[in-house]
């Protein structure tokens, strides 16, 4: 790229004699094999990163040498690699705005450089834009950290890290080796209004422990923690500490350790809470609080702290790991540079990085962070709308204005007044209008495919369970899974010595009763004959019942079909009680998909005719195997009976069942059952050979319509039943 060497504003600063402030510290760091210098002002905790050439130029500013002399010296030393006049002006302005540079600036120059008041205004603006992450400074935590550091120092080592890993693994084994479905069963109760007080206290205490981890590890490596305060984390109060002094650490592993310190402390607390939770009886308050600790740690770590797409712990760890500093700002500048360079044709713009691999990282990260930012905005807004509608509307309007409309206003200002567009402003305006028109057509007018998704399980319309009819020992099994049977075919043969003995006793009683009746008749004793008759009837009824139970010793197929599920041969030799399941007999010619959908997912099924809906089936185990659907049927009434165990949490699905149901077959909320029949291939059901109970992904293709209509429809259906006015 060709850079313009000279600047029309050079005369304003050429005679200045600036210098770095005396208390400024400079640390050498290495990124991707290249040397960099981090300039740090401990009093204001401001940082700035310089490459070797820029560092050489700044080092030559001693308060006696003019800016022009320093630049001429840089040209002599570095040639084409030296900064241009525009870059010198930008560098001095940024150093001055970061409170790292002192100068006897003339009034005209002071207007060129950023003022300290502008820094305060910038911070206020950032707070307004990030209303969900508002910060307020409270006190200096350094004395407290100095007191606690000797106590925690044995744990802030490699041995402590190993002990932490063992604790986490042991807690995971204890939780998931038990009834882990209880862990998922209580998710809804976490946000119940009756638990808000406990949840808030737990959240604040846990975040204080989290921030203590950052502060202690920062102090462990010699950094300073000058600030502690309170912040709003998605409208929830939480403490914070300023451990940014770790940015000057020469080792990236030390910087990563400080970034991970909060999550290490928080996960350790979650592990201890998990061990208490599995060892405490149900109903105890401590068990509920430990549950809150586990859930809060998991949600905050995944959505915020451990996520590199937001400027929390995971972001700084990721940036140090891949050795790309200032990842967020530079990624945004990369996207801006691409737009200016390839859409508006500005040739002299400087890219944020001259390294191709780093440029790719910046672009990919910038796009991913932008998408996640929009996704998180929508998710949080919908959640808050469901709890407090008015608050959610105000939050959505404010954040949308700051995140979306504000940048649009800046863009319009840049388009109308930027000096970069002096020579071709008309072309830039026409290009912008064309892009806006294309966006309107794409979003609001152009019909595009509308896809909806759900989850289901391979099931069959024709299936019958086989159960033991009477107690006994299994003598023989006549079938195995996969065998075809006809209705009435024997599956198992049982024997029952107890039944044989009871039959002999019943026959003896019947014989005795018949003899008693004959004797009573011979004596013409009518009352005795009546009593004997009742004995005969009772003995005969008992014998008939025993005869029926004997017939149950041969377990027969209740219908035509194929033997699936359990293997009957595994029961041979075992004593089986009445009612125990043996296997399933299914008709594989009627294999279908059974799905469950909530109101937002299933509403369109009742609004559109079946002919307008096309569906596809993809098994979870083989997503490349695609099966089309010939017919679908939705039951227009909510159901609570779980169609199949594979759809529940315990079976690997996403449906939550009631914890008070011992059979785990009652769903926690009413869902709609949808049945889908696959299209035949050469007269054969393509799912006939698939294992029953296997989960599948479903994709429904609805009539095409513009993206804006699709988005509005999804939001309306998502809010149905959730918004509390």
FENVEN-V546642 format. One line per field, one symbol per residue. burial: I if it has 16 or more other ideal C-beta (glycine too) atoms within 10 Angstrom, else O. A space follows every 10 residues. Layout:
BEGIN
burial: ???
END
This chain:
BEGIN
burial: OOOOOOIOOI OIIOOIOIII OOOIOIOOIO IOOOOIIIII IOOOOIIIOI IOOIIIIIOI IOOOOOIIOI IOOIOOOOOO OIIIIIIIIO IIOOIIIIII IOIOIOOOIO OOIOOOOOIO OOOOOOOOII OIIOIOOOOO IIOOIOOOOO OIOOIIOOOO OOOIOOIIOO IOOIIOOOOO OOIOIIOOOI OOOOIOOOIO OIIOOIIOII IIIIIIIIII IOIIIIIIOI IIIOOOOIII IIIIIIIIIO OIOIIIIIII IIIIIIIIII IOIIIIIIOI OOOOOOIIII IIIIIIIOOI IOOIIIIIII IIIIIIIIII OIIIIOIIOI IIIIIOIIOI OOOIOIOOIO IIIOOOOIIO IIIOIIOOIO OOOOOIIOOI IIOIIIOOOO OIOOIIOOIO OIOOOOOOOO OOOOOOOOOO IOOOOOOIOO OOOOOOOOOO OOOOOOOOOI OIOIIIIIII OOIOOIOIII IIIIOOIIIO OOIOIOOOOO IIIIOIOOIO OIIOOIOOII OOIIOIIOOI OOOOOOOOIO OIOOIIOOIO OIIOOIOOII OIIOIIIOOI IIIIIOOIOO IOOOOIOOOO OIIIIIIIOO IIIIIIIIII IIIIIOOOOO OOIIIIIOIO OOOOOOIOIO OIOIOOOOOO OIIIIIIIII IOIOIIIIIO OOOIOOIOOO IIIIIIIIOO OOOOIIIOOI OIIIIIOIOI OIOOOIOOII OOIOOOIIOO OOOOO
END
